[in-house]
Amino acid sequence: MRAARLIVLVYALLCIGALMLIPISASGWFGQGDGLAGIYAILLAMPWSMMLARLAVSSPWIAVPLLVAGMAANGAIILGIARLLSAAKRG
């Protein structure tokens, strides 16, 4: 279970970093201004981010919270699978 928590912690840090890149890129801070920083957040929120493409969500005020929800769902799924595996190992 400890390894699963470490995996979720690393995943959460990657998600936070990817989300921080979006305003950094949009504002041009630190010389970054390529406009493709959202790709990392989209990849970390897979498969939930594919739903955004189906819904044709173009507003960042709607898309970013949905990406965050997808990332949180992925973290919860990882923890749930780890708990099921540890329960199967014990019993």
N, C-alpha and C positions, 0 to 999 in steps of 0.2 A: 504494500500500500504506500510505503514511503517513496518508492520509485515513481508511482503514478502521480503522487502529489508534486514531485520534482518535475515530471513531464508537463503537468498542467501549469506549474509556475513558469517554466521556460516558455510554454505556449502563450501564457498571459503576457509575459514580458515582450515577446515578439509582436503580439497584437497591439500592445500599447505603443511600441516603437513604430509599427506600421501606421497606426492612427495619428501619431505625432508627425509623421512625414507629410501627411496631407496638407495641413496648414503651412508647414515649412515650405513646401514646394509651391503652394498657391501664392504665398506672400513673397517668395524669392529670398527668404532669409538664408544666410550662410552661403550665398551664391548658388543656391539650388532653385531651379525654376523650370524643370523639364515638363511638369504637368502629368507625369506618369506615376507619381508616388502612390496613388490610390490602388495600383495594381497589387501591391503587397497585401493591403487590407482585403482586397477581393479574393486573393488566393487563400488567405488564412480563414476566410469565412465560407469557403467552399463546403458543401454544395448549396448552402443557403443563398449565396450571392448570385447563383444562377437564376434563382427565382426573381431577383431584381431585374435581370435582363428580360425575363418573360413578362414582367409587369410594366416594363418600360419606364422605370422610375428614373427621372433625370435630375430632380432637385436634390442638392446635397443635404438639405435640411431633413429630407426623408431618407435618403440612401445611407448616410453615415450611421444614424441610429439603428437602421436595419442591419447594417454590417456588424455593429457592436452586438446586437442580439444574436446574430449568426455565430459570432466568435464565442459568445457566452454559451450558446447551445452546444457548440463543439467541445468546449471545456467540460460541460456537464456530462456529455456523452462519454468522454474519455474517463472521467471519474466514475461514472456508472459502470462502464465495462470493467474497470479495475476492481471495483467492489464485487462485481459478479465473479470475476476470476479468483479473487482472494477468498470469497465464500465457498466457491467450488473446491478450492485447494484445501480448505479447513474441513469441509464436510463431505 
